Amino acid sequence: MTGDKRVVAVLGPTNTGKTTYAIERMLGHRTGVIGLPLRLLAREVYDRVVAARGPSVVALVTGEERIVPPRTQYWVCTVEAMPEGMGCDFLAVDEIQLCADPERGHVFTDRLMRARGLHETLFLGSDTMRGPIRALVPQAQFVQRERMSQLTYAGAKKISRMKPRSAIVGFSVENVYAIAELIRRQKGGAAVVMGALSPRTRNAQVDMYQNGDVDYLVATDAIGMGLNLDVDHVAFSALAKFDGRRMRPLAPNELAQIAGRAGRGMKDGTFGVTGEASPLDDGVAEAIMSHRFTPLKKLNWRNPALQFGSVERLITGLEASPEHEMLAKAREADDLRALKALSQDAEVMARCTDGPSVRLLWDVCRIPDFRGISHAEHASLLEAIFNHLHQGGTIPDDWLARHIKRIDRTDGDIDALSKRLAFIRTWTYVAQRKGWTRDQSHWRGETRSVEDRLSDALHDRLTQRFVDRRTSVLLRRLGQKEAMVADVSNTGEVTVEGEFVGRLDGFRFSQDKSASGAEAKTIKTAALQALAPHFHLRADRFYNAPDTEIDFTEQGGLMWGKDAVGKLVAGPEALKPQVEVFVDDVAGPEVAQKVQRRLQHFIDRKVAALFEPLLTLSRDETLTGLARGFAFQMVEALGVLPRSAVAEDVKALDQDARGALRKHGIRFGQFTIFMPLLLKPAPTRLRLVLWSLSKGLSDFPESPPPGLVTIPADAAAPAGADTMSGYRTAGERAIRIDMLERLADMLRGENSRAGFEATADMLSITGMTLEQFADLMQGLGYKAEKGEREKVKPVDAVVKEAPAPAEDAPVMDQATAAAEQAVVAPETDGGVPATPAEETAIGTAPDAEDAGPELEVFYTFTWGRPPRSAGGSGRKQGGDRPKGKGKPGGKGKRGGPRGDKDKGAQKFSARPPKSEKKIDPDNPFAAALMGLKDTK
């Protein structure tokens, strides 16, 4: 380099490479310093210089960060933190047009007028600064740089239609958050960039955008200050901002500074408006596209020549007016306002009696108000810091530690973490001031550690709130039109590109319920596209699965394991149900047809296996005439027919026809005609489904639990459901059909006209209490008369015990037992049978406390007119009239309703006839005899 002091103003719009040019010029010198408008941008430039020269020779100095290696050659700083009087070979100030900024402009103006490099000085910024620089720095040379790409106005566009790689700009935290939330729902998420973020948080958010994890960026005007981002379109959600004092519209050159972030290098960009922002005027849009703006007329200035003899003289110097016509007095800044506030405090003023004290007070007042709570609160904190520094020379460690500890928490939401970050920035700034703490290195590290933790936590919260990574990833892959990879776990959880999207139940996709709106639509589109090959693989596996993996539900559903894959629908016949499959349309017709064929095979085989006797009956060509017609009715009734419904047809069947039907397992019961094999639980379960389908029911009755003789009657069940379940409703309960027929066999031996009582066998076979049995009998058409009597107590040793009957002796009925009991009853001395009281005297004497004889309840059953029930028409069961209703004056006759075994009236006697002797079930010969009776 030559020894002359070159001052060059490199002016032009955004995307002209000015910052890159300055870095290259600085690295061409032995030493250099560059001032940048934002801490974020300073960190970005620092990283670039470190990459080129290494960290040992590069320093980073901002208000809250200070990295200064011993052999520093290049200083990267914020404009406020630029060192003075260092004598570096090269000096540059970026975004020099900020001289006109109402808050910070006076700092940039001071650097423009007083900061110089020993060999070269560069001022980088907008062409609007050409006039002020020429007036204030006459020796400056001008270099005009042109934008490397085109910038085009795209008009207004809804956020929902914003193209990827777009940045939406808001001018308040609330506005930024609202936009980011909207984009998350509609586009999958956005990165958030604001000037108030720490560099660590900002870099993490930008990296998320630059890496393509999200395609949208929501930011404040902070992105307009030289941040290099891969943005294709910039959209303004508002055209006015609060500048710290009032809301004001943005000037065209300010809009251009932000819009210019669109398009990097040789890539063109666009800008426009969105949300509630009105479209730009044609003149403003044209000015931004052509980069022609009104030149700046005034720069903000504040007197740099300060006097520290007293607080009053310092304030007077700060409020001095400029002499140059191009300069305007800066408005009262926060540091001057704080100085004025502290000058009203008596203790502070008592300490400021010399120049060093006043200078110290000014240094304390320049601590930025990062917290932004209130001016009074900020002034109070500054007062405490000043008093500590003035009294002890440093800030007490315990006092500083207490303040930092209160902030060192990573819980809470975005707002809470943002406030803590703002608070820690204050202490980070304090720790960076030389000599303000006893152990400067320790407190710099401590505050940096806390800021990093808070920054990471804030990044996580921002990502959690404003980024739906799942939707973002899926949208990007959909846009790339590449095949996506889906994984289905053993439990059916579906992930696409590693993101959970829902569940695959059989051949239907159920997406994650937490998604809604556009997010849900995106998830479904991506998931079904990625699942296409899985549907085919799953269909092949299902087609080859054994029948043991498939089942039907009692409501007609078809299950593959735990997954619903279809349902049964009514077919042309009850025994030929059809299948409706549950397959998503995206799976394609080939998958649906394969699933349908497999399910139809399953249900056809299931019907063939469980209803084999019925199907064999339907195919028997040897059945003719009435037998064939009756077989057709049995098939239509799925193997269970109430006898009352076919009473006339049964009467019409001759013995040969009945015999042919019995060969197929049909049993002609007194109440029901049925096939015992079809009363097993498995056929019953399927029969109810097939019957419900044929009846067009919407809610199918469920099959009873297996093994129960009686169940509670269901009044709400459709007519005929009890029969299809294998039961007959009688009173409050329903009894199993086969057990009812066994009960009917017992009832035939009873005198239904004179009346009879329930035996222990009757109660045992039904599993009922006496009261329940009485209700059942009434449901079957009997009358039940309730009574009470003295309970007969067992006779003890005084009473002569009757000899045990022989094995082959007939069982006595109640009348015979009463007669024989009279024979063996002991007599009194007079030969008269003993009365019950006397029996008691002869037998065991009652307790003295007995109040009287013990009573028992009993029921006497006689045949009555059978009630109309769900299974019959109200006629006598089987079409037969009950026994005992012979000619008037005739003898009483046994039996109630009769079945096929009752072939005529039998005379009643006290003892049952020999043919009606009760059979001992333990006698093998008797058991064989019983089997012969059942085949009749």
C-alpha positions, 0 to 999 in steps of 0.5 A: 500500500502507498502512504497516502490516506485514501478516503473512499465512499463506496455507494450503491444499493443492496446486493452490490458486494460492498461489505465483501469488498471492504473485508477484502480491502481490510485483509490486504492491509497489515491491520484494520478495523471495520465498524458494523451497524448490528451485533449480529452482522458483526458476528457474521463478519467476524466469522468470515475474517476468522475463516480467512486469517484464523482466530489468533489475529481477529478481535470481536468487540461489541457492547456485550462481547469482547474477544481480543487475542494478544496478537490482534491485527483485525478488529470487527466491531459494532460502530459504537464499540470501534476503538479510537486512536489505535492507528490501524492501517485500514478503517471501514464503516458499513451502512453509513447512511445510518447517520440520518437515524434519529436514535443512533445517527450521531454515532455514525456521523461522528465516525464519518467526520473523525474516524480514519485509517492510516492508509485507507478509509472506506464508507459503505452505504446508500447513494443517498449519502453522496451529498453529505459526504461530499460536504463533510469529507471533501477529500473523499473519492466516490465509487459507485457499485451496481446491484448484481441482480434485478429487484422487481415489485410483485404486488400484494400476496396472501401469506397462504400463497407466499412462495418458499424462500420468502421473508415476511417483515414486521415492525413489532414483536407481536406482529412477527409472532402472529405472522410466524404462527400463521405460517406454521399452520399453513406452511409448516413453520418459519425462522424468526430473526429480530435485533433483540435476539442474541447472536447465538439465537439468531444464528440458530434460527438463520441456520434453520432457514438456510439449511432448508428446515423451514422455507420462510423467514419472519423478521424485523427490519434488522435483516435490512442491515447487511445480513446475507440470507438466501431470500427470493422474496421480501414481503412487508406486512406493514409500512410504518414502524414505531421509532421509539417516540412515535409511529411513522411511515417508512421512507422509500430508501428504508423500504429499499434497504429491507427489500434489497435482501431479496436476491443474492449474487446474480439471482434476481429477487422480488418484493411486495406486501402482504397482510394488512399492508396496502399496496405500494404507490407506483412511484415508491415501487419504481424508486425501489426497483431503480434505486433512486431516492431523495438525497439526505439533507441532514445528518444527526450530530452530537458534540464529541468534544465533551467536558467533564469538569462537572455534570452541568458542563457535561450536559451542556456539551451534549446539548450543544448545537452543530455549526455545519448546515448539513448537521442537525442536533440529535434528539435526546438519547437514552444516555443523556436522559439517564444522565439528567435523571441521575443529576437530580439525585443528591447522593450522586451529585455529592460523589461527582465533585471531580472530573474522573467521577463525572466521567465514570458517571457518563460511562455508567449512563451509556449502559444501554437500556436493554430491559426497556422496562421504564426510564425510571427503573433503568436510572435506578439500576444505573444509580446503584452501579455508579455508587458501587463503582465510585465507593468500592472501585468495582461492583461487589461480587455478591451483589452481581451474583445475586442479579445474575442468579435470578436470571439464570433460569431456562423455564418459561415461555418465549416472552419470559426467556426474551426478558431474561436475555435482555436482562443478562445483556445488561450484565454482559455489558457491565462485565465487558467494561474494563476495571468494573469487576474484580475478576473480569475474566470470570464475570465475562465467562459467567454472563456469557454462559448464562446468555448462551443457555438462555439463547439455546432455550429461546431458540428451542421455544421459538422452534417449538412454537413457530416450526412444525418440522413435520409439515415443513419437511413434507411440504419441501419433499412434495415440492421436490416431487421426489419419492418419499420414504415411509416406515410403518412400525409393528404397532402401525405408526407411520413415519414419513421422512422420519416424521410421525404422521399417523397410523396405518390401521389395516389398509386405511391411514388415520393421520395424526389428530393433532394436525388441522387445516392446511397442516392436516392436508399436507400430512395426508397428501404426503403420507398417502403418497409415501404409503403407496408401496406399503399398501401393495406389500401389506396386501400380499402379506394379507392375501397369504395370511392363514385364516387364524389371523382373520376374524369377524366381530359380532357387529359384522366387522372383519379384522386382521389381527387388531386392524379392521379391514372390512365388514360383512354385508347382506348377500343374495342368501343368508348363508352367502354374505358379501364383503365390503373392504376398508381400503384407501383409494390411494392404495389402488383398485389392485390392492382393494380387489386382493383384500376383497378376494381374501376376505370373501374366501375367509367368510365362505370357508367359515360358513362352510365349516360352521354350518356344514350340517345345514349345507349338507341338508340343503344339498341332499337330493334324496329329500323330496316332497314335504321333507325337502320343503321343510329342509328349505325352511330349516336352511332359511332359518339357519338351523333353528325354528320355533315349532309354533311357526311350522306347527302345521308343516310338522304335523304334515310330515310322515314318519319317513320324512321325519326319519330322513330329516333326523339323519341330518341331525334335526331334532323335533323338540316340543318347543323348537326344531333345531340342529344341536350341532349348530347351538355351539358357541361358534355357529351361534356367533356367526348365525346371529351376524348372518341373521342380522345382515339378512334382517338389515339391522343396524345394531346386531344382538350379541351372542350369549356367553357360552355355557350358560343355561339361562340368561336375562331376557333382553326386552330391547332385542329384535324379535327372533334374536333369542331363537337365533341365540339358541335360547327361548325367552320365558318370563324374565329369563331365557333358557337354552333350547336344548336344556328346555327340551330336557326340561320338557321331557321331565314335565311330561311325567307330571300331572299338569291338571291336578298340579305338580311341584318342581323337583330338584332335577328340574331346578338343577337342570335350569340352574334356577331358584324356585322363584325364577323357575316359577317365572320360567314356567309361567313364560312357558304357559303354565300357571304357578300357584304359590303357597306356604306349608309347614316344613317337614323336618327330618325324622331322627333315630326314634323314627324307624328308617324305611329300607332302601329301595333296590336298584331296579325299583321304580322311583315313587311319585309324590302321592306314593311317597306320601302313602308309604310315609304314612305306613312307616310313621310310628303309631301312638299307644292307641294305634292312631298315627302320630300327629306332627306335634306328637312326632316332635315329642317322639323325635327331637324336642324343639328349642324352648325359644322356637316361636312356632313351626317353620314354614316353606314356600312351594309352587303348584304348577298347572297347564294354562294357555301359553302366552304370545311370545317372540317365538310363537303365535300364541297357539299351543306349542307344537299344535298339540292340546295339553293333556288332562283336557279330555272328556268332561268327568273323565279321569285326570291325564298327565302331561302338558304340551307334547312333542313327537314322543307323545302319541296319545293320552295315557291314564293317570295313576298314583304310580307312573306306568312302567314305561315312564319309569325314571331312568338312572343315568348311572346305569349303562343299560338305562343310558343306552335306553335313553339314547334310543328314546332320543332317536325316535 
